[in-house]
Amino acid sequence: MLIGKEIEIISSTNPNIQTGKNMVLDETKFTLKVRGADQKIRTLLKNAITFRVGSQILSGVKITKRPEDKT
């Protein structure tokens, strides 16, 4: 579960998504709702981003599951 964790967007297939640090506010099967450094809240498609949580780098495609279904 990523809610409440800080993530750093490393890359995205969507050129409108900026790289940088974000706080995860909510998570669904296909999306992450985040607050960026500019305090704006955005909804990101998991399958469009690669991000870092702590020392782990994750591809959003690989975590496209409901939060409660992840192990």
C-alpha positions in Angstrom: 0.0 0.0 0.0 1.4 3.3 -1.1 -1.0 5.8 0.7 1.0 8.2 2.9 4.3 7.4 1.3 6.5 9.8 -0.7 7.3 8.6 -4.2 9.6 10.1 -6.8 8.5 10.0 -10.4 11.5 8.9 -12.5 9.9 8.6 -15.9 6.6 8.7 -17.6 5.1 7.8 -21.0 2.9 10.9 -20.6 5.0 14.1 -21.4 2.7 16.2 -19.2 3.7 14.3 -16.0 6.6 16.0 -14.3 9.3 14.1 -12.6 9.9 14.8 -8.9 8.7 13.9 -5.5 5.0 13.5 -4.6 3.0 12.3 -1.6 0.5 9.6 -2.3 -3.0 10.6 -1.1 -5.0 7.7 -2.6 -4.5 4.6 -4.6 -6.9 2.6 -6.8 -6.2 -0.4 -9.1 -5.2 1.8 -12.0 -4.3 5.2 -10.5 -2.4 7.1 -7.8 -3.7 10.4 -6.5 -0.6 12.5 -5.5 0.3 15.9 -4.1 3.3 17.4 -5.8 5.9 20.0 -4.5 3.6 22.7 -5.9 0.8 21.4 -3.6 -1.4 20.6 -6.6 -3.3 17.3 -6.5 -3.0 15.1 -9.6 -4.3 11.7 -10.6 -1.6 9.6 -12.4 -2.2 6.4 -14.3 0.0 3.7 -12.8 0.7 2.1 -16.2 2.3 5.4 -17.4 4.9 5.9 -14.7 8.1 4.5 -13.2 8.8 5.7 -9.7 11.0 5.2 -6.6 9.7 4.4 -3.2 12.6 4.5 -0.7 15.3 2.5 -2.4 12.9 0.5 -4.6 12.2 1.4 -8.2 8.8 0.3 -9.4 7.1 0.2 -12.8 3.5 1.2 -12.4 2.5 -1.6 -14.8 3.7 -4.2 -12.3 1.5 -2.9 -9.4 -1.7 -2.4 -11.4 -3.8 -4.2 -8.7 -6.2 -3.1 -6.1 -4.2 -2.0 -3.0 -5.7 -4.7 -0.9 -4.7 -7.4 -3.4 -1.0 -6.6 -3.3 1.3 -8.7 -1.2 
